[in-house]
């Protein structure tokens, strides 16, 4: 079992609007110190910031995914991953990159 947290900030389609996204990702992993696979579910909470900080609505998402990855390094690891998201309307394949310190 593993747990990750994240935060992201980016522009939205409107030029005066920014989206803040944060959340956590519980994972069930099997494998060894080099190769692993498993299942994760991303719980994401977002808010849109208008102009200089006026907040609008909050959004929530739950994104289940299958994971296939590698761990490269000893005390500091670089972890390239292949993520297959199981979305209601269409599945999505994405490449990810994680970092971990022991």
HELIX and SHEET records of a PDB file:
SHEET    1   A 6 UNK A   2  UNK A  11  0                                        
SHEET    2   A 6 UNK A  17  UNK A  31 -1                                        
SHEET    3   A 6 UNK A  35  UNK A  50 -1                                        
SHEET    4   A 6 UNK A  54  UNK A  70 -1                                        
SHEET    5   A 6 UNK A  76  UNK A  85 -1                                        
SHEET    6   A 6 UNK A  92  UNK A 101 -1                                        
END                                                                             
